[in-house]
């Protein structure tokens, strides 16, 4: 039988393991493209930028992000700290995608062009 210390060390190693984007996407049951979009637009799990072309995710961060999106009914919003992260001036983000974090929705911008 393993000691409690051995089990705790093994759990820590497991939780702090770094995953590449393919492994992270598989762990979360999302596509790699979804993770790439979240990195640009915000709202996804925290990541580690190892170099200009190398991204890693800590399994502990993936679990925390997943747990922050847990709800008990369809009418309940996830309780995430990132809900208003890219929402300048408290602008409602539900009316369309934003470009460049300026708070101008693509929908509104396209309406003005017509």
C-alpha positions as CSV (number, residue, x, y, z in Angstrom):
1,X,0.0,0.0,0.0
2,X,1.3,3.4,-0.9
3,X,1.9,6.1,1.7
4,X,-0.2,9.3,1.8
5,X,2.9,11.3,0.9
6,X,3.6,9.2,-2.2
7,X,0.0,9.6,-3.4
8,X,0.2,13.4,-2.7
9,X,3.4,13.7,-4.7
10,X,1.9,11.7,-7.6
11,X,-1.2,13.9,-7.6
12,X,0.9,17.1,-7.6
13,X,3.0,15.8,-10.5
14,X,-0.1,14.8,-12.4
15,X,-1.8,18.2,-11.8
16,X,1.3,20.3,-12.6
17,X,2.1,18.4,-15.8
18,X,2.3,20.6,-18.9
19,X,0.2,19.6,-21.9
20,X,0.5,20.8,-25.5
21,X,-2.5,22.2,-27.2
22,X,-3.6,18.9,-28.8
23,X,-3.4,17.1,-25.4
24,X,-5.2,20.1,-23.7
25,X,-8.0,20.0,-26.3
26,X,-8.4,16.3,-25.9
27,X,-8.5,16.7,-22.1
28,X,-11.3,19.3,-22.4
29,X,-13.1,17.6,-25.2
30,X,-12.8,20.7,-27.4
31,X,-11.0,21.2,-30.7
32,X,-7.5,22.7,-31.0
33,X,-9.1,25.5,-33.0
34,X,-11.3,26.4,-30.0
35,X,-8.2,26.7,-27.8
36,X,-6.5,28.9,-30.4
37,X,-9.5,31.2,-30.7
38,X,-9.8,31.5,-26.9
39,X,-6.1,32.5,-26.7
40,X,-6.7,35.3,-29.1
41,X,-10.2,36.5,-27.9
42,X,-9.9,35.5,-24.3
43,X,-12.3,33.4,-22.2
44,X,-10.4,30.2,-22.3
45,X,-8.1,28.5,-19.8
46,X,-4.8,30.1,-18.7
47,X,-1.8,29.0,-20.8
48,X,1.9,29.3,-20.7
49,X,3.7,30.8,-23.7
50,X,7.0,28.9,-23.7
51,X,8.2,30.6,-26.9
52,X,6.7,32.5,-29.8
53,X,5.5,29.2,-31.3
54,X,5.1,27.0,-28.3
55,X,2.1,27.0,-26.0
56,X,1.5,24.7,-23.0
57,X,-1.4,24.3,-20.6
58,X,-1.1,23.2,-17.0
59,X,-3.5,20.4,-16.2
60,X,-4.4,22.2,-12.9
61,X,-5.4,25.3,-14.9
62,X,-7.6,23.2,-17.3
63,X,-9.4,21.7,-14.4
64,X,-9.9,25.0,-12.7
65,X,-11.3,26.5,-15.9
66,X,-13.6,23.6,-16.4
67,X,-14.9,23.8,-12.9
68,X,-15.5,27.5,-13.2
69,X,-18.0,26.8,-16.0
70,X,-20.0,24.3,-14.0
71,X,-23.7,25.2,-13.7
72,X,-26.8,23.5,-12.3
73,X,-29.3,24.7,-14.9
74,X,-29.4,26.2,-18.4
75,X,-30.5,29.5,-17.1
76,X,-27.5,29.9,-14.9
77,X,-24.4,31.7,-16.2
78,X,-21.0,30.2,-15.5
79,X,-19.3,32.0,-12.6
80,X,-16.1,33.0,-14.3
81,X,-13.8,35.9,-13.5
82,X,-13.2,36.3,-17.3
83,X,-16.8,37.1,-18.2
84,X,-16.0,40.9,-18.3
85,X,-12.3,40.6,-19.0
86,X,-12.5,41.8,-22.6
87,X,-15.6,43.9,-22.2
88,X,-14.5,47.5,-22.1
89,X,-16.9,49.9,-20.4
90,X,-19.3,47.1,-19.4
91,X,-20.6,46.7,-23.0
92,X,-22.8,43.6,-23.4
93,X,-20.8,41.1,-25.5
94,X,-23.9,39.1,-26.5
95,X,-24.7,41.2,-29.6
96,X,-21.8,40.0,-31.7
97,X,-18.1,39.3,-31.8
98,X,-15.6,42.0,-30.9
99,X,-12.6,43.0,-32.9
100,X,-9.4,44.2,-31.3
101,X,-10.9,44.5,-27.8
102,X,-12.3,48.0,-28.6
103,X,-15.8,47.1,-27.7
104,X,-17.2,47.7,-31.2
105,X,-19.2,44.7,-32.3
106,X,-18.8,43.4,-35.8
107,X,-22.5,43.3,-36.1
108,X,-22.9,47.0,-35.3
109,X,-19.9,47.9,-37.6
110,X,-21.4,45.9,-40.5
111,X,-24.8,47.6,-40.0
112,X,-23.1,51.0,-40.3
113,X,-21.5,50.1,-43.6
114,X,-24.8,49.1,-45.2
